[in-house]
């Protein structure tokens, strides 16, 4: 794994709250981190399960997860379509 991949993984884990829980982040940084897909993947499910987030905040968190799922799904489809145009197969 290249050092850029390692840096990305560490940054993604940090923004997901794996090293320091997101509620401990300073307020402006916390608000940004909570909107990113990393927190929706790891932090939001844990906080809903533990009861830290309930009611409409939990619904908002699930909607945020669905939003990021849609964005990543569409981005993945477009990237796959673009990548398959460059694929060259040989043989059967």
N, C-alpha and C positions, 0 to 999 in steps of 0.2 A: 504494500500500500504506500502510495507516495505521501510526502509530508503535507501536501495540500489536502488530501483526503482526510488525513489525521486531524488537521486543523479544522476542517469542516465538521467532522464528527464531534470533536470537542466543543465547538461553538454551538452545534445543534443540541447537544446534551445540556450545555449550560443554559441555553434559551428555553429548553423544555423543563428546566427545574431539577435536573438530575443531580447536580452538585450542590446548589443552593436553592431551596424552595422559592418559587416565584413570589409568594406573599412577603418574603424578606427583601425583595428588590426595592430600591427607591421608587417612589410613586410614578414619576414620568417614565422610567425605564420599565417598570412593571406593566403599565398600561400598554406599551408597545409590545412587550414580550407576550402578553396574554392574547394579542391579536394574531400573532404569527402561528404558522401551522405546527411548530414544534410543541408549543404548550397544548394545543388541541390534541396532539397525539398522546402525550404522556401525563401532563399535569392535570388537565381537565377531568379525564376519567377517574384518576385517583382521588381528586378532591370531591367529585360527585359521590363516589363509592364510600368515602370516609365520612360523608355528611357535612363537610365543610361548605359545600355549595348545594343549595336545595331550592326548590320552587322555580320561580321564573329565571333565576340565574342559571340553574341547571338546564332549563330549556334553551336559554340563550347559548350556553356552552355546547349543547348538542347541535343546535343550528349552525354554530360556528364550525363545528367538526364537519357537518354536511357540506357547508360552503367550501371548506378546504378540500374535502373529498372530490367535489365537483371540479374545482380548479385543477387539482392534480390529475384527475381522470382526463379532462379535456387536454391539458398540457401533454400528458403521456400519449394520448391518441395522436395529437399533432406531431409530436416528436417521432413516434413510431412510423407514421405515414411518411414523414420526411426521410427517415433513416432507411426505410424499405426501398425507396427510390434509388438508393446508392448500392444496394445489395446486388452482388453478382454471384450467381450459382453456376457451378460447372458439373456436368454429369447428370445423372438421373434424378 
